[in-house]
Amino acid sequence: MTYVYILRSVSRPDKTYVGLTEDLRERLRRHNSGGGVHTSRYKPWKVETYIAFSNQAKAESFEKYLKQGSGWAFAKKRLVC
């Protein structure tokens, strides 16, 4: 499975991050240990939402969509609290 996930910063709840991984627990651990260039500044992180895909190409396409304006508007309305 390939996961598209949305993280929310615990220290700065207005900060979110969208990513893609095959091992969600390990990826969250790396984000929280400072292993990500874009996420180390706002750690710790918690998983807000994740969606599992059996097709990697569809997961990649959905992640790309969520990183665009209309995709982020969809996520804010339907996927995040």
C-alpha positions in Angstrom: 0.0 0.0 0.0 1.0 3.6 -0.6 -0.2 6.2 1.8 -1.0 9.9 1.1 -0.9 11.6 4.4 -1.6 15.0 5.9 0.4 16.0 9.0 -0.4 18.8 11.5 2.3 20.4 13.6 1.6 20.0 17.3 3.6 23.1 18.1 2.1 25.2 15.4 -1.4 23.9 14.6 -1.7 26.2 11.5 1.1 24.3 9.8 0.3 21.2 7.7 2.3 19.0 5.4 1.2 16.6 2.7 3.3 13.6 1.8 3.5 10.1 0.3 5.0 6.9 1.8 4.8 3.2 1.9 5.6 3.1 5.7 3.5 5.7 7.5 4.9 5.0 11.0 8.5 5.2 9.9 7.9 8.3 7.9 6.2 10.1 10.9 9.1 9.0 13.1 11.6 10.6 10.6 9.6 13.8 10.4 9.5 14.0 14.2 13.3 13.3 14.5 14.0 16.3 12.2 14.8 14.2 9.1 12.7 16.2 6.7 13.9 19.6 5.3 10.4 21.0 5.1 9.1 19.6 8.4 12.0 19.9 10.9 11.1 23.5 11.8 7.6 22.7 13.1 8.1 19.3 14.8 6.5 17.4 16.5 3.9 16.3 14.0 0.8 14.2 14.3 -1.1 12.4 11.5 -4.2 14.3 10.7 -5.5 12.1 7.8 -4.1 9.3 5.7 -5.5 7.5 2.7 -4.2 4.1 1.5 -3.9 3.3 -2.2 -3.2 0.0 -3.7 -2.0 1.7 -6.9 1.1 3.9 -6.5 0.4 6.0 -9.6 -3.0 7.0 -8.2 -1.4 7.8 -4.8 1.2 10.0 -6.5 -1.5 11.8 -8.5 -3.7 12.4 -5.4 -0.7 13.7 -3.5 0.1 16.1 -6.3 -3.6 17.2 -6.4 -3.6 17.9 -2.6 -0.6 20.2 -3.0 -2.4 22.4 -5.5 -4.9 25.1 -4.6 -8.1 23.3 -5.4 -6.8 20.1 -3.8 -5.9 21.9 -0.6 -9.4 23.5 -0.6 -10.8 20.0 -0.9 -8.6 18.7 1.9 -9.6 21.6 4.3 -13.3 21.0 3.6 -13.3 17.2 3.6 -10.1 15.7 5.2 -8.8 17.9 8.0 -10.4 19.1 11.2 
